[in-house]
Amino acid sequence: MNSSRQQNDIPIYRKKKNLVILLVLATVTVLVLHEYYPFDLYSILDNPHLNLINFDGVKIPNPSNNDQRGNESRHHDLTAIKKRNIMFTKTGKTGGSTIGSILYLYGFRNNLNFLLYPYVNHMRRPELKDIKSLLPPRPGQEYNIQTQHSFFNPDFEHKVFPKDRSLYMTVVRSPVGRFRSHLVYTGSDKKERSKHEDGDKLSFEEVSNLYLDQFVPTCNFSALSVEPLHKSCIKLNLLLEYLSWSHFTDSLGNHATLQERVDLFIQMLDKEYDLVMITDRMDESLVVLKEMMGWEMRDILYLRKKPSPENPRYSAATEERIIDLLNIEHQIFNYFNAKLDSHIDHLGKDLIRNSVSEFKEMREGFENRCFNKEAGKTPSCKKYTDSPWGCNIVDWELSEYGKTGDLSCTFLYTRFSDYSKVVSDLQLSHDYTVRDFKYRTEGLKLKDVVERLRNETKLL
């Protein structure tokens, strides 16, 4: 009797044992996958209406929804695959700090990890051998955002930000606008004035042409052919340094003409970058980014910290001269300006036009609440008297609401160079228990700032 009962119980025992083994294996598999491919399992389980499978930051459309695409297929060409991670090559004098502050705020709100050298503002050209010098991500996680100044290094970026789950982006600007901004930012206009006895009487355009004179022998594009660009020419065409022109063209040898090098370089950039934003069309670029990433409108809000009036125009002759000396930048700008139009066509012109109109209204409302615009010009405008804009720059200050009512205002108003300090403290602490940070708001600890930023759901 007992022996027959034991025989009958054996299969049940074995079934239970096998079930336990399967459950253990399944658990281990999930943990291993999460280690190498982090995903938010709870967000999936908690949403019974979810149409997208979120795996390692890549959203794959549910096949059952394919028949619903219809006339929106062009829109989904760019948005069918959403990417969680962003590799942003921050270029100089192109509005990169505005974009970077948006990415920092988005990363803070969503508990993401930043790739950067701790407590500094420039990564130079990152190399794989230097990976241990970088700020590590939180244990068991991967890097999600790169937004420091850096020179593009594909070998490094591909290892840290795999292309299949990362959006590669950068920003370029019309050469005339970038040159003007660079000249003032570096103080080169003042240095040029100091070389001449009547320098103070020279117009900004005259100073600009005197500065350009030194580059004519090395950067006259129409006179160049096969010879590598002179270092001084790359200094003038600063965008090329950020996008690694020298490293790319050195691999081509001495057989290609300069124009062939330019064409191949642009092809490489087009292949590497999913989105090249245009400074001169910032709002359109941000809306396209929003659509590509599946973000909300609030995720791309920014503040104009020192808005200036219409830029002083150069004469046609001076603009032509700048374009000739920065001809490679000019070709890059033209190509990706047209590429932005192509993105807009794919997403839908009406969609983007309406979204840009909505965004401008939202951003202006946000800005009006953050700043005390009634104060007008402040005494600090004295330091701009030597700029081409004179004292017309308005240095707005935060309103009381901007200081205490909405920390997004304070965050976006903070100097870009301070973000690396904040992120370094946050990412190294893991639990946000960090030192006090005078975030232009007395008495707030960084952990309080981060918690409030994440809890805020309405900016307007």
C-alpha positions in Angstrom: 0.0 0.0 0.0 2.7 2.5 1.0 5.0 1.4 -1.7 2.3 1.9 -4.4 1.5 5.4 -3.0 5.2 6.3 -3.1 5.3 5.2 -6.7 2.3 7.4 -7.6 3.9 10.4 -5.8 7.2 10.2 -7.7 6.0 11.7 -11.0 4.3 14.6 -9.1 7.5 15.3 -7.2 9.5 15.2 -10.3 7.0 17.6 -12.0 7.3 20.0 -9.1 11.1 19.8 -9.2 11.2 20.4 -12.9 8.9 23.4 -12.5 11.1 24.9 -9.8 14.1 24.4 -12.0 12.4 26.1 -14.9 11.4 29.1 -12.7 14.9 29.4 -11.4 16.3 29.3 -14.9 13.7 31.9 -16.1 14.6 34.2 -13.2 18.3 33.9 -13.8 17.7 34.6 -17.6 15.7 37.8 -16.8 18.4 39.0 -14.4 21.2 38.3 -16.9 19.3 40.1 -19.6 18.6 43.0 -17.4 22.3 43.2 -16.5 23.3 43.6 -20.2 20.1 45.0 -21.6 18.4 47.1 -18.9 14.7 47.6 -19.2 11.9 48.7 -17.0 9.8 45.5 -16.5 7.4 47.2 -14.1 6.4 49.9 -16.6 5.5 47.1 -19.0 3.5 45.0 -16.5 1.7 48.0 -15.1 0.3 49.2 -18.4 -2.2 46.7 -19.9 -2.8 49.0 -22.9 0.9 49.2 -23.9 1.4 48.8 -27.6 5.2 48.8 -27.5 7.6 46.3 -26.1 10.4 48.2 -24.3 13.6 46.3 -24.4 16.9 47.9 -23.7 15.5 51.3 -24.6 14.4 50.1 -28.0 10.7 50.1 -28.6 9.5 47.6 -31.2 6.0 48.1 -32.6 3.6 45.3 -31.8 2.9 43.5 -35.1 -0.8 43.5 -34.4 -0.8 47.3 -35.0 0.8 47.2 -38.5 -2.6 47.3 -40.2 -3.4 50.6 -38.4 -0.6 52.6 -40.0 -2.4 53.6 -43.1 -1.5 57.1 -44.3 0.7 57.7 -41.3 3.4 55.3 -42.6 5.7 58.2 -43.5 5.4 59.5 -40.0 6.5 56.1 -38.5 9.5 55.8 -40.8 11.4 57.8 -38.3 9.5 57.0 -35.1 8.8 53.2 -35.4 12.0 52.5 -33.4 12.4 54.8 -30.4 15.9 54.9 -28.7 16.5 55.6 -25.1 20.2 56.6 -25.3 21.6 59.8 -26.9 25.1 60.5 -28.1 25.3 64.2 -28.7 28.4 65.7 -30.2 28.4 69.3 -28.7 30.0 71.6 -31.1 31.2 75.2 -30.4 29.1 78.4 -30.8 26.2 76.5 -32.3 23.6 76.6 -29.5 25.0 73.3 -28.1 24.7 74.5 -24.5 20.9 75.1 -25.0 20.5 71.5 -26.4 22.8 70.2 -23.7 20.8 71.7 -20.9 17.6 70.1 -22.3 19.4 66.7 -22.3 20.6 67.2 -18.8 17.2 68.1 -17.5 15.6 65.1 -19.4 18.3 62.8 -17.9 17.7 64.1 -14.4 13.9 63.6 -14.7 14.3 60.0 -16.0 17.1 58.8 -13.7 19.6 58.3 -16.6 23.4 58.0 -16.6 25.7 60.6 -18.2 29.0 59.9 -19.9 31.5 62.6 -19.0 34.8 63.3 -17.3 33.9 64.3 -13.8 33.9 67.9 -12.7 35.2 69.3 -16.1 33.4 70.6 -19.1 35.2 69.1 -22.0 36.0 65.5 -23.0 38.4 66.4 -25.8 38.6 63.3 -28.0 37.7 60.3 -25.8 39.6 57.1 -26.4 38.8 53.6 -25.2 42.0 53.5 -23.2 40.7 56.4 -21.1 37.4 54.7 -20.3 38.4 54.2 -16.6 38.9 58.0 -16.3 35.2 58.7 -17.1 32.4 59.0 -14.6 31.1 55.5 -14.2 27.4 54.8 -14.6 25.4 53.4 -11.6 26.2 49.8 -10.9 24.5 47.4 -13.3 23.5 50.2 -15.7 24.7 51.6 -19.0 25.5 55.1 -20.2 22.4 56.9 -21.6 23.5 60.4 -22.6 26.6 62.1 -23.7 26.4 65.9 -23.9 29.8 67.4 -22.9 32.0 69.2 -25.4 33.9 66.5 -27.3 35.5 65.6 -30.6 33.7 62.8 -32.4 35.5 59.4 -32.2 33.4 56.7 -33.9 35.5 53.8 -32.5 34.9 55.0 -29.0 31.3 56.1 -29.4 30.2 52.8 -31.1 31.5 50.8 -28.1 29.9 53.0 -25.4 26.7 53.9 -27.3 25.8 51.0 -29.6 24.1 52.3 -32.7 21.1 49.9 -32.5 19.9 51.5 -29.3 21.3 55.0 -29.4 20.4 58.1 -31.3 23.4 59.9 -32.7 23.0 63.7 -33.0 24.9 66.9 -33.3 24.2 70.6 -34.3 25.6 72.9 -37.0 25.1 76.5 -37.8 25.4 78.8 -40.8 29.1 79.7 -41.1 28.5 83.5 -41.0 26.6 83.3 -37.7 29.1 80.9 -36.1 32.0 83.0 -37.2 30.5 86.2 -35.7 29.7 84.4 -32.5 33.1 82.8 -32.2 34.9 86.1 -32.9 33.2 87.8 -30.0 33.3 84.8 -27.6 37.1 84.4 -28.0 37.7 88.1 -27.7 39.5 88.0 -31.1 37.7 91.2 -32.2 39.2 93.1 -29.2 42.7 91.6 -29.9 42.4 92.7 -33.5 41.4 96.3 -32.4 44.4 96.4 -30.1 46.8 95.9 -33.1 45.8 99.2 -34.7 46.3 102.7 -33.5 42.7 103.7 -34.3 41.3 100.3 -33.5 38.5 101.7 -31.3 37.1 103.6 -34.4 36.9 100.5 -36.6 33.5 99.0 -37.2 32.8 95.4 -36.3 32.8 94.5 -40.0 36.2 96.1 -40.5 37.6 94.2 -37.5 36.1 91.0 -38.9 37.9 91.5 -42.2 41.2 92.3 -40.6 40.9 89.0 -38.6 40.1 87.1 -41.7 43.2 88.4 -43.5 45.5 86.1 -41.7 43.7 83.0 -43.0 43.6 84.0 -46.7 46.9 82.2 -47.5 45.9 78.9 -46.0 42.1 78.8 -46.2 41.1 80.1 -49.6 39.0 77.2 -50.7 39.1 78.0 -54.4 42.9 77.9 -54.3 43.2 74.6 -52.4 43.3 71.2 -54.0 44.9 68.0 -52.6 47.0 69.5 -49.8 45.8 68.8 -46.2 44.2 71.8 -44.5 46.6 73.9 -42.6 46.1 73.9 -38.8 45.2 77.6 -38.8 42.5 76.8 -41.3 41.0 74.1 -39.1 41.2 76.6 -36.2 39.0 78.9 -38.3 36.7 76.0 -39.4 36.2 74.9 -35.8 33.3 72.7 -36.6 35.7 70.4 -38.5 37.7 69.7 -35.4 34.6 68.7 -33.4 33.5 66.3 -36.2 37.0 64.8 -36.5 37.9 66.0 -40.0 41.6 65.4 -39.6 41.3 61.9 -38.3 38.9 61.0 -41.1 40.8 62.6 -44.0 44.2 61.3 -42.8 42.8 57.8 -43.6 42.2 58.8 -47.2 45.9 59.2 -48.1 47.0 61.9 -50.6 45.1 60.7 -53.6 41.7 62.4 -53.1 41.1 66.0 -54.1 39.9 68.4 -51.4 36.4 68.3 -52.8 36.4 64.5 -52.9 37.5 64.6 -49.2 34.6 66.9 -48.4 32.1 64.7 -50.2 33.3 61.6 -48.4 33.4 63.4 -45.1 29.8 64.5 -45.4 28.8 60.9 -46.4 30.4 59.6 -43.3 28.6 62.2 -41.1 25.3 61.4 -42.7 25.9 57.7 -42.0 26.9 58.2 -38.4 24.3 60.8 -37.3 20.6 60.1 -37.1 19.9 63.8 -36.6 21.9 66.9 -37.3 20.1 69.9 -35.8 20.3 73.4 -37.3 21.0 76.3 -34.9 19.2 78.7 -37.3 16.1 76.5 -37.1 16.3 75.5 -33.4 12.6 75.1 -32.7 12.0 73.0 -35.8 15.1 70.8 -34.9 13.9 70.3 -31.4 10.4 69.3 -32.5 11.9 66.7 -34.9 14.0 65.4 -32.0 10.9 65.1 -29.9 9.2 63.1 -32.7 12.2 60.8 -33.2 12.5 60.1 -29.5 8.8 59.9 -28.7 9.1 62.7 -26.1 6.6 65.2 -24.8 6.6 68.9 -25.6 7.8 69.7 -22.1 10.9 67.7 -22.7 12.3 70.2 -25.2 11.6 73.4 -23.4 14.6 75.8 -23.1 15.3 79.4 -21.9 16.9 82.2 -23.8 19.3 83.5 -21.1 20.7 86.5 -23.0 18.4 87.1 -26.0 19.8 89.6 -28.5 18.1 91.6 -31.2 18.6 90.8 -34.9 22.2 90.0 -35.6 24.1 92.9 -37.3 24.4 92.0 -41.0 27.7 91.9 -42.8 27.8 93.3 -46.4 27.4 90.8 -49.1 31.1 91.0 -49.9 32.1 90.1 -46.4 29.6 87.2 -46.2 31.0 85.8 -49.4 34.5 86.1 -48.0 33.5 84.2 -44.8 31.8 81.5 -46.9 34.9 81.0 -49.0 37.2 80.7 -46.0 34.7 78.4 -44.2 33.6 76.7 -47.4 33.7 73.1 -45.9 31.5 74.2 -43.0 29.3 75.9 -45.6 28.9 72.7 -47.5 28.2 70.7 -44.4 25.6 73.2 -43.3 23.8 73.2 -46.7 23.7 69.4 -46.8 22.2 69.0 -43.3 19.9 72.0 -43.7 18.4 70.1 -46.6 18.4 66.9 -44.6 16.3 68.5 -41.9 13.8 69.4 -44.6 13.8 65.7 -45.6 13.1 64.7 -42.0 10.2 67.1 -41.8 8.8 65.8 -45.1 8.9 62.2 -43.7 7.3 63.2 -40.4 4.7 65.4 -42.2 5.0 69.1 -42.8 1.6 69.9 -41.3 2.5 68.0 -38.1 5.8 69.8 -37.7 4.4 73.2 -38.6 1.6 72.8 -36.0 3.9 71.4 -33.4 6.4 74.2 -33.8 3.6 76.8 -33.4 2.4 75.0 -30.3 5.9 74.7 -28.9 6.7 78.4 -29.4 3.6 79.4 -27.5 4.4 77.0 -24.7 8.0 78.0 -24.5 7.2 81.7 -24.4 4.7 81.2 -21.7 7.3 79.2 -19.7 9.9 81.8 -20.3 7.5 84.6 -19.1 6.9 82.8 -15.9 10.6 82.0 -15.3 11.9 85.5 -15.9 11.1 88.9 -14.6 11.0 90.7 -18.0 9.6 93.9 -16.5 13.1 94.7 -15.2 14.3 95.2 -18.8 18.0 95.8 -19.2 20.2 95.3 -16.1 23.4 97.0 -15.2 25.3 93.9 -16.3 24.7 94.9 -19.9 27.7 97.3 -19.5 30.0 94.3 -20.1 28.6 94.0 -23.6 29.4 97.5 -24.8 32.2 96.2 -27.0 30.1 93.5 -28.7 28.5 94.0 -32.1 25.2 94.3 -30.4 26.3 97.1 -28.1 24.2 97.3 -25.0 21.1 95.9 -26.6 21.5 92.4 -25.0 18.9 91.9 -22.2 20.3 89.9 -19.3 17.0 88.7 -17.7 16.9 87.6 -14.2 14.8 84.8 -12.7 11.4 85.8 -11.2 10.4 84.7 -7.7 8.4 81.9 -9.4 11.5 81.0 -11.4 13.6 80.8 -8.2 11.2 78.8 -6.0 8.0 77.9 -7.9 9.5 75.7 -10.7 12.9 74.2 -10.4 13.0 73.6 -14.2 13.5 77.4 -14.5 16.4 77.3 -12.1 17.9 74.3 -13.8 17.8 75.6 -17.3 19.1 79.0 -16.1 22.2 77.4 -14.5 25.5 77.8 -16.3 26.2 74.8 -18.6 29.6 74.3 -17.0 28.0 73.7 -13.6 26.0 70.7 -14.9 29.1 68.5 -14.9 29.6 69.2 -11.2 26.0 68.4 -10.4 25.9 65.2 -12.5 29.3 64.1 -11.0 28.0 64.4 -7.5 24.7 62.8 -8.3 26.1 59.8 -10.3 28.9 59.1 -7.8 26.5 59.1 -4.8 24.1 56.5 -6.2 21.6 57.4 -3.5 21.6 61.2 -4.1 23.1 61.8 -0.6 25.5 64.5 -1.7 26.9 67.8 -0.5 24.9 71.0 -0.6 24.9 72.7 -4.0 24.0 76.4 -4.1 21.9 76.0 -7.2 21.2 79.8 -7.3 18.6 78.9 -4.7 19.8 79.0 -1.1 19.0 76.1 1.2 18.3 73.4 -1.4 20.3 70.2 -1.5 20.9 68.6 -4.8 18.8 65.5 -3.8 15.9 67.8 -3.2 16.4 69.5 -6.5 16.4 66.1 -8.3 13.4 64.8 -6.4 11.4 67.9 -7.2 12.4 67.9 -10.8 11.2 64.3 -11.2 8.0 65.0 -9.3 7.0 68.0 -11.3 4.5 67.0 -14.0 3.2 70.4 -15.1 5.4 73.3 -16.2 2.7 75.7 -17.3 
